[in-house]
Amino acid sequence: MRLKFTKMHGLGNDFMVVDGVTQNVELQESLIEQWADRNFGIGFDQLLLVEPPSRPDRDFRYRIFNADGSEVENCGNGARCFARFVLDNKLIDSPLIRVETAGGDLELNVQPDGQVTVNMGRPRLRPEKIPFNATERANLYPLVVDGQTLQISAVSMGNPHSVLKVDSVAQAPVATLGPLIESHSDFPQRVNAGFMEIVDRNNIRLRVFERGVGETLACGTGACAAVVAGILNGWLDHKVAVELPGGSVVIEWPGDGNVMMTGPAASVFEGYIDTHQSYSLGRSEGVSV
Ligand SMILES: N[C@@H](CCC[C@H](N)C(=O)O)C(=O)O
């Protein structure tokens, strides 16, 4: 079967976006992993699938798959791309879009200048909701990683996040600590590992080692989680510009209630892929002589 897709990105966090409203889509974990490959496939951090809603008060169902093929609950940069995708492809004619995700409901608003504001819902802070192994809720938790005790915050934005405050994101050991935190046994569903540098009370820098992907150029839910963690710890005010390697988003949180995220979304190209063709990742193939 020939599947039409659009390649999009939000601050360099890139996506294969598939319309499952007008197309019949059957996905397998192994196929997603092959398509995500940057050398042997299309190349992306997440695949986003647009589906009809299961409830009358929603316009769409929005499903997210990491590059390793695993289905996850939420994706903030993806939500902004999702909004532009359904509007640009005339799947909806209103810039106000209500979607259901596996991590909860979101409201998306495409602004006249093309920026997208997303109501990301309430952060979940109780350890069992993240999920995180701790007996009671705290703003900082000790996490033993590779023999050292880190002080991390744990926040769910539908999906799980750990946030570690560092002096400099440029110097932060994202490549070494990231995978150890991602698969730490205290996070039973693994975790997205954020490294946050506080610039001042309204500006932070952030790098995120994403669950199921590795370090990405930006993570929208990671930006929300970092700002929530920074506000709860008394380090930040309620409106914060988050500078990620791929660009900036603005996060607002009054200290309770819903988190709002505003940032860009861009289309790169459209393409078709044959879902029945077997794509080889090539790594295990040798040439016999
Ligand atoms: N890039 C995303 C988050 C995607 C999902 C994440 N890797 C997970 O496993 O929870 C974002 O912009 O939020």
The ligand as an SDF file (V2000), in Angstrom:
LIG
                    3D

 13 12  0  0  0  0  0  0  0  0999 V2000
    9.5320   15.2480   21.3580 N   0  0  0  0  0  0  0  0  0  0  0  0
    8.4130   15.1990   22.1590 C   0  0  0  0  0  0  0  0  0  0  0  0
    8.2280   14.0710   23.1280 C   0  0  0  0  0  0  0  0  0  0  0  0
    8.0420   12.7370   22.3940 C   0  0  0  0  0  0  0  0  0  0  0  0
    7.7480   11.5600   23.2750 C   0  0  0  0  0  0  0  0  0  0  0  0
    8.8690   11.2070   24.2050 C   0  0  0  0  0  0  0  0  0  0  0  0
   10.0600   10.7840   23.5400 N   0  0  0  0  0  0  0  0  0  0  0  0
    8.3930   10.0940   25.1600 C   0  0  0  0  0  0  0  0  0  0  0  0
    8.8060    8.9330   25.0140 O   0  0  0  0  0  0  0  0  0  0  0  0
    7.5960   10.3940   26.0670 O   0  0  0  0  0  0  0  0  0  0  0  0
    7.9050   16.5330   22.6440 C   0  0  0  0  0  0  0  0  0  0  0  0
    8.1040   17.5160   21.9100 O   0  0  0  0  0  0  0  0  0  0  0  0
    7.2350   16.6060   23.6710 O   0  0  0  0  0  0  0  0  0  0  0  0
  1  2  1  0
  2  3  1  0
  2 11  1  0
  3  4  1  0
  4  5  1  0
  5  6  1  0
  6  7  1  0
  6  8  1  0
  8  9  2  0
  8 10  1  0
 11 12  2  0
 11 13  1  0
M  END
$$$$
